[in-house]
Amino acid sequence: MVAAVRVHEYGGPEVLKVEDVTLPPPGPGEVRVRQTAIGVNYIDTYFRSGLYKAPSLPFISGNEAAGEITALGEGVTGFALGDRVGYVATLGCYAAERNVPVAIAVKLPDGVSDEIAAAIMLKGMTTQYLLRRTYRVKPGDTILMHAAAGGVGLLLCQWAKHLGATVIGTVGSEDKAELARQNGCDHVILYRQENFAERVKEITGGKLCEVVYDGVGKTTFMGSLDCLAPLGVLASFGSASGPVEDFSIGILAPKGSLYVTRPTLGTHTSRRDWLDEISADLFEVVASGAVKISINHRAKLSDAADVHRMLEGRGTTGAIILTP
């Protein structure tokens, strides 16, 4: 039996229940991982609330973790007992141990700790595909990052600055504004006090942005379109304020023949060569120090409900780690 956080019905943080569950031996193509660090992400709240539907109820929450391989299933090659691995999986990560398909496991280099890996597997690989695959940021680009002091935001601002971009970020408070500045943001917009689209126009002298990264969704979508230069790209990769409402594709023409995409990490890591490429690029920029990881909150697995309350109350910045 192993401790895990399960959801029996969709709802608020109170539906996260710590229980003992039976863990069978790893099946063919699987490895058993003794988890040492578990990442917490906003997407975890989507599955818990039912905004994103789990394959079935009950389910174990959580979408990224790191730890040590303690058993190998039939047919597993390229991995050994004792290997440190990180991974992103749809659900199942809020647990002391679990079986993981070897197809999604990534070996961790010496320069990346278990905690750092658990903090960056989902957010960091998301940042990589946004900056290097969805729109390939280059020196001289101007980008807009919503929620610049959040988990993805802090990574993306640093990495984009490292790539030579001018980085504009939106945040909700002065404290978060200062944090964003410390992590590569050249211009910070307090979205509760300012119209971010008008400020972007002022900051850029009317030239606007090559790309907008929007994980907020419903409340920012239309304004984000107004921040784009002709032929600009809006990458809508999250729904923190709710799903984007239906819109007419025709509006993209008069706004400058814009591109809108809804990318997912699942698609970008669906091939092993893509997963290896994305994770290697991520580990390289982290190990080099070009992108620094800030773990600002640590909690026990049993405190998952309290952590979700903090997350949804916008009371967190940077990465959050749970430990068994």
QUIGIWO-V578369 format. One line per field, one symbol per residue. psi: psi as a letter, one per 30 degrees, with the letter a starting at -180 (. if undefined). A space follows every 50 residues. Layout:
# QUIGIWO-V578369
psi = ???
This chain:
# QUIGIWO-V578369
psi = klkljljfkkaafffjkklklkjllkakglkkkjkfkkkklffefeeeff ekklelkllklkgkllakkfkklkgklfllkfkklllkkjlgfilellkk kfffkkkklegjleeeefffeeeeeeeefeffeekjklkflklkjlhfga eeeeeeeeeeeefglkkkkklfleeeeeeeefgfkekkkjfffljeeeee eeeghffakekkjjgeceffeeeeeffklkglkjjjglhfglkklklkff ffeffhhlkklilleeefgfkeeeeeeeeeeeeefeeffejkkjjfkkll efgeeeeeeeefghgllalkkkk.
